[in-house]
Amino acid sequence: QTSFLSRVINEELHLTPEHAFKLARFWSLLGDEQSYFLKLVDYERAGDQEFQKFIKSQIDELKKKNSEISKRTSRENKTFEGLSLKYFGSWIYGAIHFLTCIPKYQTLQSLAKRLSLPEDLVLETLKDLETMNFVKQTKGLWLYQEGDFHIERTSPFVILHHQNWRQRAILDAQNFSSQSIHYTIVLTLSHKDIERIRALVLEYIAEISRIASPSTPEEEVVFNCDFFKV
């Protein structure tokens, strides 16, 4: 009833669990999103402090679970049978790997020219990538096979991965290209606003993943994102 909904909006009443469930379905909330919303309603409706504390712990657990970037993207976690160190030891492997998605960068010569690297080094890297089943050589072309993966933040290789591409970002910043974006700012914020910005960054990363997955490979770019307490 509209009168009931009006009282809910004016914070005179709470949604019933049934109303919350139907709203979640109407909004197409799935899995943890639906659970999170329903628990928020349970928390507000709870009249017992001990029960409210119990619901709050479940809400916090859902927030913690979904603060992991791997939960916000569709990428699977992966290791490459002992070759992870080689792959993440240099930016060159990732750069060559994903450039092979683009037709004009599927030859040894075009890859070497694009990255300003010796052909011998590019060839050695391509052979390693072929061993990892990331590329395949066909009629003189090096074709992308797979590689839409994610490594856990606790992996020792993730530090190398961040370091490699941030160093490349610093080099790119020195070119002063109008096509590049490099932004660094130090802020002082309330704890509440820190959580708001953190949530926005996570959602933005998820949105980038949703856009990138079906996108036609035409150019290779790098997106670095840092947000942390000093």
C-alpha positions in Angstrom: 0.0 0.0 0.0 1.2 3.5 -0.8 0.5 4.7 2.7 2.7 2.0 4.2 5.5 2.7 1.7 5.2 6.4 2.6 5.7 5.7 6.3 8.7 3.5 5.5 10.3 6.2 3.4 9.6 8.7 6.3 11.3 6.2 8.7 8.2 5.6 10.7 8.1 1.9 9.9 10.5 -0.8 8.6 10.0 -3.0 5.6 8.9 -6.5 6.4 11.2 -9.3 5.3 8.6 -10.3 2.6 8.7 -6.7 1.2 12.5 -6.7 1.3 12.6 -10.0 -0.5 10.3 -8.8 -3.3 12.1 -5.5 -3.6 15.4 -7.4 -4.0 13.8 -9.5 -6.8 12.4 -6.4 -8.5 15.8 -4.7 -8.4 17.4 -8.0 -9.8 19.7 -8.3 -6.8 21.5 -11.7 -6.8 23.5 -13.7 -4.4 25.4 -11.7 -1.9 23.7 -8.4 -3.0 20.3 -9.9 -2.1 21.6 -11.3 1.2 23.2 -8.0 2.1 20.0 -6.0 1.6 17.9 -8.5 3.5 20.3 -8.5 6.4 20.2 -4.7 6.5 16.5 -4.9 6.9 16.8 -7.5 9.6 19.3 -5.3 11.4 17.0 -2.3 11.4 14.1 -4.4 12.6 15.9 -6.2 15.4 14.7 -5.3 18.8 17.3 -7.3 20.8 20.8 -5.8 21.0 22.5 -9.3 21.0 20.5 -10.3 17.9 21.4 -7.0 16.2 25.0 -7.6 17.0 24.8 -11.0 15.5 23.2 -9.6 12.3 25.9 -6.9 12.2 28.7 -9.5 12.2 27.0 -11.2 9.2 26.8 -7.9 7.4 30.4 -7.1 8.1 31.4 -10.6 6.8 29.6 -10.0 3.5 31.2 -6.6 3.2 34.7 -8.1 3.8 34.0 -10.9 1.3 32.9 -8.5 -1.5 35.8 -6.0 -0.9 38.0 -8.5 -2.7 38.6 -7.4 -6.3 38.4 -11.0 -7.4 34.8 -11.1 -6.2 33.9 -8.0 -8.4 35.2 -9.4 -11.6 34.6 -12.6 -13.6 38.3 -13.5 -13.8 39.5 -16.8 -12.5 42.6 -17.2 -10.3 45.4 -18.9 -12.1 49.0 -20.1 -11.9 51.1 -21.3 -14.8 52.9 -24.5 -13.7 56.1 -22.9 -12.3 56.2 -20.2 -15.0 54.4 -17.5 -12.9 57.7 -15.9 -11.8 58.8 -15.5 -15.4 55.5 -14.1 -16.5 55.2 -11.6 -13.6 59.0 -10.9 -13.5 58.7 -8.3 -16.3 56.0 -6.1 -17.9 57.1 -7.5 -21.2 55.2 -10.7 -20.9 51.9 -9.1 -20.2 52.3 -6.5 -22.8 53.2 -9.0 -25.6 50.6 -11.4 -24.4 47.6 -9.0 -24.7 48.9 -7.2 -27.8 48.4 -10.5 -29.7 44.7 -9.9 -29.3 45.0 -7.1 -31.9 45.4 -8.3 -35.5 48.0 -5.7 -36.4 50.3 -6.9 -33.6 50.3 -10.6 -34.3 53.7 -10.7 -36.1 57.1 -10.7 -34.5 58.2 -7.6 -36.3 55.1 -5.5 -35.4 55.3 -6.5 -31.7 59.0 -5.6 -31.5 58.4 -2.2 -33.2 55.3 -1.3 -31.1 57.2 -2.0 -27.8 60.7 -0.9 -29.0 62.2 -4.2 -28.1 64.8 -6.5 -29.8 63.1 -9.1 -32.0 65.2 -11.9 -30.3 63.7 -10.9 -26.9 60.2 -10.7 -28.3 60.6 -14.1 -29.9 61.8 -15.7 -26.7 58.9 -14.2 -24.8 56.4 -15.5 -27.4 57.8 -19.0 -27.1 57.4 -18.9 -23.3 53.8 -17.6 -23.7 53.1 -20.5 -26.1 54.4 -22.9 -23.4 51.9 -21.3 -21.0 49.1 -21.8 -23.6 48.5 -18.1 -23.8 49.4 -17.7 -27.5 49.7 -20.0 -30.5 51.8 -19.7 -33.6 49.8 -20.2 -36.8 51.1 -19.5 -40.3 53.6 -16.9 -39.1 51.2 -15.2 -36.8 51.1 -15.3 -33.0 47.5 -15.5 -31.9 46.0 -14.9 -28.5 44.5 -18.0 -26.9 43.5 -17.1 -23.3 44.6 -15.0 -20.3 41.6 -13.4 -18.7 42.7 -14.3 -15.2 43.2 -12.9 -11.7 45.9 -13.5 -9.1 45.1 -13.3 -5.4 46.3 -10.2 -3.5 48.2 -12.5 -1.1 50.3 -14.0 -4.0 53.9 -12.9 -4.0 53.6 -12.4 -7.8 51.0 -9.6 -7.3 53.7 -7.3 -5.9 55.8 -7.8 -9.0 52.8 -7.2 -11.2 52.0 -3.9 -9.5 55.6 -2.8 -9.4 56.2 -3.5 -13.1 53.2 -1.5 -14.4 53.6 1.4 -12.0 57.1 1.8 -13.2 55.8 1.9 -16.7 53.2 4.4 -15.7 56.0 6.7 -14.3 57.9 6.4 -17.6 54.7 7.3 -19.5 54.1 10.3 -17.3 57.4 11.7 -18.5 56.1 11.9 -22.1 53.4 14.5 -21.1 51.0 12.9 -23.5 47.5 14.5 -23.6 46.1 11.0 -24.2 47.4 9.7 -20.8 45.9 10.4 -17.4 48.2 10.4 -14.3 46.7 11.6 -11.1 48.1 11.6 -7.6 46.5 13.4 -4.6 46.9 13.1 -0.8 43.7 13.7 1.2 42.4 13.7 4.8 39.0 12.2 5.1 36.5 11.0 7.7 36.4 7.2 8.3 32.9 7.2 6.8 34.1 9.0 3.6 37.1 6.6 3.3 34.6 3.7 3.1 32.5 5.5 0.6 35.4 6.2 -1.7 36.7 2.6 -1.3 33.3 1.3 -2.3 33.2 3.6 -5.3 36.7 2.4 -6.4 35.7 -1.2 -6.2 32.5 -0.6 -8.1 34.4 1.3 -10.8 36.8 -1.6 -11.1 33.9 -4.0 -11.5 32.4 -1.7 -14.2 35.7 -1.5 -16.1 35.7 -5.4 -16.1 32.2 -5.5 -17.4 33.0 -3.1 -20.2 36.4 -4.7 -21.1 35.2 -8.3 -21.4 33.1 -7.9 -24.6 35.1 -5.0 -26.0 36.8 -5.5 -29.5 40.6 -5.5 -29.1 41.9 -2.5 -31.0 44.5 -0.9 -28.6 46.3 -2.0 -25.5 46.0 0.2 -22.3 47.0 -0.1 -18.7 44.8 1.0 -15.7 46.6 1.4 -12.4 44.6 2.3 -9.3 45.9 3.0 -5.8 43.9 4.0 -2.7 45.3 3.4 0.7 45.8 4.9 4.2 49.2 6.5 4.9 
